[in-house]
């Protein structure tokens, strides 16, 4: 992780909470209960692909986040947006 020393608490939380998981016979990953609770994941989740990585969101939390973000003014951001 390329974070400054001042972010060591964040590193400790992120890296310290990491666990190894293995896929089951159907290729599914079981997120351990303690991580689901820590991240606020309920039964309904969304897997969001973002190029070279993905994010796992609680579906309701993602909908609320996107609603708030879409209410913002994107005019300056869109000037530099390239697909």
PDB file as gemmi writes it, atoms N, CA and C in Angstrom:
CRYST1    1.000    1.000    1.000  90.00  90.00  90.00 P 1                      
ATOM      1  N   UNK A   1       0.837  -1.184   0.000  1.00  0.00           N  
ATOM      2  CA  UNK A   1       0.000   0.000   0.000  1.00  0.00           C  
ATOM      3  C   UNK A   1       0.876   1.239   0.000  1.00  0.00           C  
ATOM      4  N   UNK A   2       0.568   2.140  -0.851  1.00  0.00           N  
ATOM      5  CA  UNK A   2       1.320   3.386  -0.911  1.00  0.00           C  
ATOM      6  C   UNK A   2       0.551   4.472  -0.178  1.00  0.00           C  
ATOM      7  N   UNK A   3       0.631   4.433   1.129  1.00  0.00           N  
ATOM      8  CA  UNK A   3       0.003   5.445   1.966  1.00  0.00           C  
ATOM      9  C   UNK A   3       1.077   6.082   2.828  1.00  0.00           C  
ATOM     10  N   UNK A   4       0.924   7.364   3.147  1.00  0.00           N  
ATOM     11  CA  UNK A   4       1.921   8.013   4.006  1.00  0.00           C  
ATOM     12  C   UNK A   4       1.880   7.432   5.412  1.00  0.00           C  
ATOM     13  N   UNK A   5       2.947   7.660   6.142  1.00  0.00           N  
ATOM     14  CA  UNK A   5       3.042   7.159   7.509  1.00  0.00           C  
ATOM     15  C   UNK A   5       1.871   7.661   8.349  1.00  0.00           C  
ATOM     16  N   UNK A   6       1.400   8.874   8.059  1.00  0.00           N  
ATOM     17  CA  UNK A   6       0.291   9.444   8.826  1.00  0.00           C  
ATOM     18  C   UNK A   6      -0.996   8.628   8.672  1.00  0.00           C  
ATOM     19  N   UNK A   7      -1.051   7.748   7.669  1.00  0.00           N  
ATOM     20  CA  UNK A   7      -2.229   6.912   7.446  1.00  0.00           C  
ATOM     21  C   UNK A   7      -2.059   5.524   8.042  1.00  0.00           C  
ATOM     22  N   UNK A   8      -1.155   5.367   8.999  1.00  0.00           N  
ATOM     23  CA  UNK A   8      -0.871   4.044   9.554  1.00  0.00           C  
ATOM     24  C   UNK A   8      -2.076   3.424  10.241  1.00  0.00           C  
ATOM     25  N   UNK A   9      -2.935   4.230  10.833  1.00  0.00           N  
ATOM     26  CA  UNK A   9      -4.137   3.683  11.460  1.00  0.00           C  
ATOM     27  C   UNK A   9      -5.023   3.056  10.387  1.00  0.00           C  
ATOM     28  N   UNK A  10      -5.179   3.739   9.273  1.00  0.00           N  
ATOM     29  CA  UNK A  10      -5.968   3.197   8.167  1.00  0.00           C  
ATOM     30  C   UNK A  10      -5.348   1.911   7.639  1.00  0.00           C  
ATOM     31  N   UNK A  11      -4.030   1.894   7.488  1.00  0.00           N  
ATOM     32  CA  UNK A  11      -3.339   0.673   7.048  1.00  0.00           C  
ATOM     33  C   UNK A  11      -3.578  -0.467   8.018  1.00  0.00           C  
ATOM     34  N   UNK A  12      -3.496  -0.174   9.305  1.00  0.00           N  
ATOM     35  CA  UNK A  12      -3.693  -1.200  10.328  1.00  0.00           C  
ATOM     36  C   UNK A  12      -5.093  -1.795  10.228  1.00  0.00           C  
ATOM     37  N   UNK A  13      -6.079  -0.943  10.029  1.00  0.00           N  
ATOM     38  CA  UNK A  13      -7.460  -1.418   9.916  1.00  0.00           C  
ATOM     39  C   UNK A  13      -7.644  -2.242   8.651  1.00  0.00           C  
ATOM     40  N   UNK A  14      -7.171  -1.726   7.521  1.00  0.00           N  
ATOM     41  CA  UNK A  14      -7.368  -2.425   6.245  1.00  0.00           C  
ATOM     42  C   UNK A  14      -6.583  -3.729   6.170  1.00  0.00           C  
ATOM     43  N   UNK A  15      -5.316  -3.665   6.466  1.00  0.00           N  
ATOM     44  CA  UNK A  15      -4.483  -4.853   6.361  1.00  0.00           C  
ATOM     45  C   UNK A  15      -4.752  -5.804   7.522  1.00  0.00           C  
ATOM     46  N   UNK A  16      -4.969  -5.253   8.686  1.00  0.00           N  
ATOM     47  CA  UNK A  16      -5.230  -6.086   9.854  1.00  0.00           C  
ATOM     48  C   UNK A  16      -6.550  -6.825   9.783  1.00  0.00           C  
ATOM     49  N   UNK A  17      -7.495  -6.327   8.994  1.00  0.00           N  
ATOM     50  CA  UNK A  17      -8.793  -6.976   8.849  1.00  0.00           C  
ATOM     51  C   UNK A  17      -8.817  -7.977   7.697  1.00  0.00           C  
ATOM     52  N   UNK A  18      -7.744  -8.070   6.957  1.00  0.00           N  
ATOM     53  CA  UNK A  18      -7.716  -8.959   5.796  1.00  0.00           C  
ATOM     54  C   UNK A  18      -7.725 -10.414   6.234  1.00  0.00           C  
ATOM     55  N   UNK A  19      -8.441 -11.228   5.490  1.00  0.00           N  
ATOM     56  CA  UNK A  19      -8.470 -12.669   5.745  1.00  0.00           C  
ATOM     57  C   UNK A  19      -8.392 -13.394   4.407  1.00  0.00           C  
ATOM     58  N   UNK A  20      -7.826 -14.574   4.434  1.00  0.00           N  
ATOM     59  CA  UNK A  20      -7.811 -15.406   3.239  1.00  0.00           C  
ATOM     60  C   UNK A  20      -9.146 -16.122   3.127  1.00  0.00           C  
ATOM     61  N   UNK A  21      -9.693 -16.149   1.924  1.00  0.00           N  
ATOM     62  CA  UNK A  21     -10.918 -16.904   1.675  1.00  0.00           C  
ATOM     63  C   UNK A  21     -10.677 -17.814   0.484  1.00  0.00           C  
ATOM     64  N   UNK A  22     -11.355 -18.938   0.482  1.00  0.00           N  
ATOM     65  CA  UNK A  22     -11.231 -19.880  -0.621  1.00  0.00           C  
ATOM     66  C   UNK A  22     -12.584 -20.055  -1.271  1.00  0.00           C  
ATOM     67  N   UNK A  23     -12.555 -20.257  -2.570  1.00  0.00           N  
ATOM     68  CA  UNK A  23     -13.791 -20.493  -3.304  1.00  0.00           C  
ATOM     69  C   UNK A  23     -14.314 -21.890  -2.973  1.00  0.00           C  
ATOM     70  N   UNK A  24     -15.648 -22.001  -2.916  1.00  0.00           N  
ATOM     71  CA  UNK A  24     -16.228 -23.320  -2.696  1.00  0.00           C  
ATOM     72  C   UNK A  24     -16.278 -24.075  -4.027  1.00  0.00           C  
ATOM     73  N   UNK A  25     -16.887 -25.238  -4.044  1.00  0.00           N  
ATOM     74  CA  UNK A  25     -16.936 -26.067  -5.246  1.00  0.00           C  
ATOM     75  C   UNK A  25     -17.640 -25.414  -6.416  1.00  0.00           C  
ATOM     76  N   UNK A  26     -18.486 -24.404  -6.135  1.00  0.00           N  
ATOM     77  CA  UNK A  26     -19.199 -23.687  -7.200  1.00  0.00           C  
ATOM     78  C   UNK A  26     -18.513 -22.386  -7.585  1.00  0.00           C  
ATOM     79  N   UNK A  27     -17.340 -22.127  -6.998  1.00  0.00           N  
ATOM     80  CA  UNK A  27     -16.600 -20.905  -7.312  1.00  0.00           C  
ATOM     81  C   UNK A  27     -17.059 -19.686  -6.518  1.00  0.00           C  
ATOM     82  N   UNK A  28     -17.854 -19.890  -5.482  1.00  0.00           N  
ATOM     83  CA  UNK A  28     -18.354 -18.781  -4.677  1.00  0.00           C  
ATOM     84  C   UNK A  28     -17.406 -18.496  -3.518  1.00  0.00           C  
ATOM     85  N   UNK A  29     -17.373 -17.234  -3.112  1.00  0.00           N  
ATOM     86  CA  UNK A  29     -16.572 -16.822  -1.962  1.00  0.00           C  
ATOM     87  C   UNK A  29     -17.499 -16.503  -0.805  1.00  0.00           C  
ATOM     88  N   UNK A  30     -17.192 -17.021   0.366  1.00  0.00           N  
ATOM     89  CA  UNK A  30     -17.959 -16.707   1.556  1.00  0.00           C  
ATOM     90  C   UNK A  30     -17.210 -15.620   2.322  1.00  0.00           C  
ATOM     91  N   UNK A  31     -17.852 -14.470   2.458  1.00  0.00           N  
ATOM     92  CA  UNK A  31     -17.257 -13.372   3.216  1.00  0.00           C  
ATOM     93  C   UNK A  31     -17.500 -13.670   4.699  1.00  0.00           C  
ATOM     94  N   UNK A  32     -16.443 -13.772   5.501  1.00  0.00           N  
ATOM     95  CA  UNK A  32     -16.614 -14.089   6.923  1.00  0.00           C  
ATOM     96  C   UNK A  32     -17.549 -13.098   7.622  1.00  0.00           C  
ATOM     97  N   UNK A  33     -18.298 -13.597   8.587  1.00  0.00           N  
ATOM     98  CA  UNK A  33     -19.293 -12.794   9.289  1.00  0.00           C  
ATOM     99  C   UNK A  33     -18.703 -11.511   9.871  1.00  0.00           C  
ATOM    100  N   UNK A  34     -17.513 -11.597  10.479  1.00  0.00           N  
ATOM    101  CA  UNK A  34     -16.938 -10.394  11.097  1.00  0.00           C  
ATOM    102  C   UNK A  34     -16.649  -9.309  10.058  1.00  0.00           C  
ATOM    103  N   UNK A  35     -16.268  -9.691   8.848  1.00  0.00           N  
ATOM    104  CA  UNK A  35     -16.040  -8.696   7.795  1.00  0.00           C  
ATOM    105  C   UNK A  35     -17.358  -8.156   7.254  1.00  0.00           C  
ATOM    106  N   UNK A  36     -18.376  -9.023   7.136  1.00  0.00           N  
ATOM    107  CA  UNK A  36     -19.693  -8.540   6.690  1.00  0.00           C  
ATOM    108  C   UNK A  36     -20.229  -7.499   7.660  1.00  0.00           C  
ATOM    109  N   UNK A  37     -20.084  -7.772   8.941  1.00  0.00           N  
ATOM    110  CA  UNK A  37     -20.547  -6.819   9.954  1.00  0.00           C  
ATOM    111  C   UNK A  37     -19.734  -5.529   9.902  1.00  0.00           C  
ATOM    112  N   UNK A  38     -18.428  -5.651   9.820  1.00  0.00           N  
ATOM    113  CA  UNK A  38     -17.541  -4.489   9.769  1.00  0.00           C  
ATOM    114  C   UNK A  38     -17.869  -3.584   8.584  1.00  0.00           C  
ATOM    115  N   UNK A  39     -18.209  -4.193   7.448  1.00  0.00           N  
ATOM    116  CA  UNK A  39     -18.481  -3.444   6.221  1.00  0.00           C  
ATOM    117  C   UNK A  39     -19.954  -3.100   6.038  1.00  0.00           C  
ATOM    118  N   UNK A  40     -20.801  -3.572   6.930  1.00  0.00           N  
ATOM    119  CA  UNK A  40     -22.225  -3.277   6.824  1.00  0.00           C  
ATOM    120  C   UNK A  40     -22.909  -4.012   5.683  1.00  0.00           C  
ATOM    121  N   UNK A  41     -22.403  -5.191   5.335  1.00  0.00           N  
ATOM    122  CA  UNK A  41     -23.008  -5.959   4.253  1.00  0.00           C  
ATOM    123  C   UNK A  41     -24.207  -6.737   4.774  1.00  0.00           C  
ATOM    124  N   UNK A  42     -25.317  -6.628   4.045  1.00  0.00           N  
ATOM    125  CA  UNK A  42     -26.505  -7.403   4.368  1.00  0.00           C  
ATOM    126  C   UNK A  42     -26.604  -8.543   3.362  1.00  0.00           C  
ATOM    127  N   UNK A  43     -27.768  -9.116   3.243  1.00  0.00           N  
ATOM    128  CA  UNK A  43     -27.948 -10.248   2.328  1.00  0.00           C  
ATOM    129  C   UNK A  43     -27.810  -9.830   0.864  1.00  0.00           C  
ATOM    130  N   UNK A  44     -28.261  -8.634   0.527  1.00  0.00           N  
ATOM    131  CA  UNK A  44     -28.213  -8.151  -0.848  1.00  0.00           C  
ATOM    132  C   UNK A  44     -26.972  -7.288  -1.051  1.00  0.00           C  
ATOM    133  N   UNK A  45     -26.064  -7.745  -1.917  1.00  0.00           N  
ATOM    134  CA  UNK A  45     -24.835  -7.007  -2.186  1.00  0.00           C  
ATOM    135  C   UNK A  45     -24.695  -6.760  -3.686  1.00  0.00           C  
ATOM    136  N   UNK A  46     -23.805  -5.844  -4.028  1.00  0.00           N  
ATOM    137  CA  UNK A  46     -23.507  -5.541  -5.423  1.00  0.00           C  
ATOM    138  C   UNK A  46     -21.996  -5.635  -5.620  1.00  0.00           C  
ATOM    139  N   UNK A  47     -21.595  -6.317  -6.660  1.00  0.00           N  
ATOM    140  CA  UNK A  47     -20.185  -6.416  -7.029  1.00  0.00           C  
ATOM    141  C   UNK A  47     -19.980  -5.452  -8.191  1.00  0.00           C  
ATOM    142  N   UNK A  48     -19.185  -4.409  -7.965  1.00  0.00           N  
ATOM    143  CA  UNK A  48     -19.008  -3.339  -8.940  1.00  0.00           C  
ATOM    144  C   UNK A  48     -17.608  -3.429  -9.535  1.00  0.00           C  
ATOM    145  N   UNK A  49     -17.523  -3.694 -10.842  1.00  0.00           N  
ATOM    146  CA  UNK A  49     -16.242  -3.766 -11.523  1.00  0.00           C  
ATOM    147  C   UNK A  49     -15.751  -2.384 -11.898  1.00  0.00           C  
ATOM    148  N   UNK A  50     -14.481  -2.098 -11.585  1.00  0.00           N  
ATOM    149  CA  UNK A  50     -13.909  -0.774 -11.835  1.00  0.00           C  
ATOM    150  C   UNK A  50     -12.562  -0.895 -12.542  1.00  0.00           C  
ATOM    151  N   UNK A  51     -12.553  -1.519 -13.701  1.00  0.00           N  
ATOM    152  CA  UNK A  51     -11.307  -1.654 -14.448  1.00  0.00           C  
ATOM    153  C   UNK A  51     -10.423  -2.732 -13.882  1.00  0.00           C  
ATOM    154  N   UNK A  52      -9.409  -2.340 -13.112  1.00  0.00           N  
ATOM    155  CA  UNK A  52      -8.441  -3.313 -12.616  1.00  0.00           C  
ATOM    156  C   UNK A  52      -8.769  -3.849 -11.226  1.00  0.00           C  
ATOM    157  N   UNK A  53      -9.926  -3.484 -10.684  1.00  0.00           N  
ATOM    158  CA  UNK A  53     -10.350  -3.999  -9.381  1.00  0.00           C  
ATOM    159  C   UNK A  53     -11.870  -3.968  -9.287  1.00  0.00           C  
ATOM    160  N   UNK A  54     -12.386  -4.506  -8.221  1.00  0.00           N  
ATOM    161  CA  UNK A  54     -13.817  -4.434  -7.991  1.00  0.00           C  
ATOM    162  C   UNK A  54     -14.091  -4.044  -6.553  1.00  0.00           C  
ATOM    163  N   UNK A  55     -15.327  -3.595  -6.316  1.00  0.00           N  
ATOM    164  CA  UNK A  55     -15.768  -3.237  -4.979  1.00  0.00           C  
ATOM    165  C   UNK A  55     -17.006  -4.061  -4.641  1.00  0.00           C  
ATOM    166  N   UNK A  56     -17.106  -4.467  -3.400  1.00  0.00           N  
ATOM    167  CA  UNK A  56     -18.275  -5.185  -2.910  1.00  0.00           C  
ATOM    168  C   UNK A  56     -19.037  -4.235  -2.003  1.00  0.00           C  
ATOM    169  N   UNK A  57     -20.290  -3.944  -2.364  1.00  0.00           N  
ATOM    170  CA  UNK A  57     -21.115  -2.979  -1.642  1.00  0.00           C  
ATOM    171  C   UNK A  57     -22.376  -3.646  -1.116  1.00  0.00           C  
ATOM    172  N   UNK A  58     -22.873  -3.159   0.004  1.00  0.00           N  
ATOM    173  CA  UNK A  58     -24.232  -3.459   0.400  1.00  0.00           C  
ATOM    174  C   UNK A  58     -25.118  -2.753  -0.635  1.00  0.00           C  
ATOM    175  N   UNK A  59     -26.091  -3.459  -1.180  1.00  0.00           N  
ATOM    176  CA  UNK A  59     -26.868  -2.913  -2.298  1.00  0.00           C  
ATOM    177  C   UNK A  59     -27.595  -1.617  -1.920  1.00  0.00           C  
ATOM    178  N   UNK A  60     -28.194  -1.565  -0.733  1.00  0.00           N  
ATOM    179  CA  UNK A  60     -28.899  -0.352  -0.309  1.00  0.00           C  
ATOM    180  C   UNK A  60     -27.919   0.801  -0.088  1.00  0.00           C  
ATOM    181  N   UNK A  61     -26.754   0.503   0.485  1.00  0.00           N  
ATOM    182  CA  UNK A  61     -25.749   1.546   0.717  1.00  0.00           C  
ATOM    183  C   UNK A  61     -25.228   2.102  -0.603  1.00  0.00           C  
ATOM    184  N   UNK A  62     -25.033   1.224  -1.599  1.00  0.00           N  
ATOM    185  CA  UNK A  62     -24.582   1.682  -2.918  1.00  0.00           C  
ATOM    186  C   UNK A  62     -25.626   2.579  -3.558  1.00  0.00           C  
ATOM    187  N   UNK A  63     -26.885   2.193  -3.493  1.00  0.00           N  
ATOM    188  CA  UNK A  63     -27.953   3.011  -4.079  1.00  0.00           C  
ATOM    189  C   UNK A  63     -27.997   4.389  -3.434  1.00  0.00           C  
ATOM    190  N   UNK A  64     -27.854   4.445  -2.117  1.00  0.00           N  
ATOM    191  CA  UNK A  64     -27.865   5.724  -1.410  1.00  0.00           C  
ATOM    192  C   UNK A  64     -26.636   6.560  -1.766  1.00  0.00           C  
ATOM    193  N   UNK A  65     -25.473   5.927  -1.830  1.00  0.00           N  
ATOM    194  CA  UNK A  65     -24.236   6.629  -2.202  1.00  0.00           C  
ATOM    195  C   UNK A  65     -24.359   7.218  -3.604  1.00  0.00           C  
ATOM    196  N   UNK A  66     -24.826   6.416  -4.555  1.00  0.00           N  
ATOM    197  CA  UNK A  66     -24.962   6.888  -5.930  1.00  0.00           C  
ATOM    198  C   UNK A  66     -25.981   8.028  -6.030  1.00  0.00           C  
ATOM    199  N   UNK A  67     -27.058   7.938  -5.279  1.00  0.00           N  
ATOM    200  CA  UNK A  67     -28.071   8.996  -5.274  1.00  0.00           C  
ATOM    201  C   UNK A  67     -27.455  10.315  -4.809  1.00  0.00           C  
ATOM    202  N   UNK A  68     -26.680  10.268  -3.720  1.00  0.00           N  
ATOM    203  CA  UNK A  68     -26.026  11.475  -3.202  1.00  0.00           C  
ATOM    204  C   UNK A  68     -25.014  12.023  -4.196  1.00  0.00           C  
ATOM    205  N   UNK A  69     -24.216  11.124  -4.786  1.00  0.00           N  
ATOM    206  CA  UNK A  69     -23.181  11.566  -5.730  1.00  0.00           C  
ATOM    207  C   UNK A  69     -23.778  12.154  -6.999  1.00  0.00           C  
ATOM    208  N   UNK A  70     -24.864  11.575  -7.490  1.00  0.00           N  
ATOM    209  CA  UNK A  70     -25.493  12.079  -8.710  1.00  0.00           C  
ATOM    210  C   UNK A  70     -26.146  13.441  -8.507  1.00  0.00           C  
ATOM    211  N   UNK A  71     -26.421  13.806  -7.262  1.00  0.00           N  
ATOM    212  CA  UNK A  71     -26.998  15.112  -6.965  1.00  0.00           C  
ATOM    213  C   UNK A  71     -25.954  16.226  -7.030  1.00  0.00           C  
ATOM    214  N   UNK A  72     -24.679  15.851  -7.093  1.00  0.00           N  
ATOM    215  CA  UNK A  72     -23.599  16.838  -7.146  1.00  0.00           C  
ATOM    216  C   UNK A  72     -23.435  17.390  -8.555  1.00  0.00           C  
ATOM    217  N   UNK A  73     -22.751  18.523  -8.643  1.00  0.00           N  
ATOM    218  CA  UNK A  73     -22.446  19.148  -9.933  1.00  0.00           C  
ATOM    219  C   UNK A  73     -21.193  18.503 -10.521  1.00  0.00           C  
ATOM    220  N   UNK A  74     -21.346  17.849 -11.675  1.00  0.00           N  
ATOM    221  CA  UNK A  74     -20.231  17.154 -12.314  1.00  0.00           C  
ATOM    222  C   UNK A  74     -19.641  17.940 -13.493  1.00  0.00           C  
ATOM    223  N   UNK A  75     -20.043  19.172 -13.684  1.00  0.00           N  
ATOM    224  CA  UNK A  75     -19.626  19.882 -14.883  1.00  0.00           C  
ATOM    225  C   UNK A  75     -18.116  19.960 -15.052  1.00  0.00           C  
ATOM    226  N   UNK A  76     -17.375  20.273 -14.002  1.00  0.00           N  
ATOM    227  CA  UNK A  76     -15.917  20.362 -14.122  1.00  0.00           C  
ATOM    228  C   UNK A  76     -15.303  18.976 -14.314  1.00  0.00           C  
ATOM    229  N   UNK A  77     -15.811  17.991 -13.623  1.00  0.00           N  
ATOM    230  CA  UNK A  77     -15.299  16.624 -13.725  1.00  0.00           C  
ATOM    231  C   UNK A  77     -15.505  16.078 -15.129  1.00  0.00           C  
ATOM    232  N   UNK A  78     -16.642  16.340 -15.715  1.00  0.00           N  
ATOM    233  CA  UNK A  78     -16.964  15.799 -17.037  1.00  0.00           C  
ATOM    234  C   UNK A  78     -16.090  16.400 -18.144  1.00  0.00           C  
ATOM    235  N   UNK A  79     -15.534  17.589 -17.923  1.00  0.00           N  
ATOM    236  CA  UNK A  79     -14.659  18.188 -18.921  1.00  0.00           C  
ATOM    237  C   UNK A  79     -13.431  17.326 -19.170  1.00  0.00           C  
ATOM    238  N   UNK A  80     -12.951  16.641 -18.155  1.00  0.00           N  
ATOM    239  CA  UNK A  80     -11.746  15.813 -18.265  1.00  0.00           C  
ATOM    240  C   UNK A  80     -12.053  14.315 -18.399  1.00  0.00           C  
ATOM    241  N   UNK A  81     -13.325  13.973 -18.464  1.00  0.00           N  
ATOM    242  CA  UNK A  81     -13.722  12.569 -18.487  1.00  0.00           C  
ATOM    243  C   UNK A  81     -13.476  11.954 -19.861  1.00  0.00           C  
ATOM    244  N   UNK A  82     -12.758  10.842 -19.878  1.00  0.00           N  
ATOM    245  CA  UNK A  82     -12.454  10.129 -21.119  1.00  0.00           C  
ATOM    246  C   UNK A  82     -12.645   8.639 -20.862  1.00  0.00           C  
ATOM    247  N   UNK A  83     -13.317   7.978 -21.776  1.00  0.00           N  
ATOM    248  CA  UNK A  83     -13.479   6.522 -21.675  1.00  0.00           C  
ATOM    249  C   UNK A  83     -12.412   5.830 -22.477  1.00  0.00           C  
TER     250      UNK A  83                                                      
END                                                                             
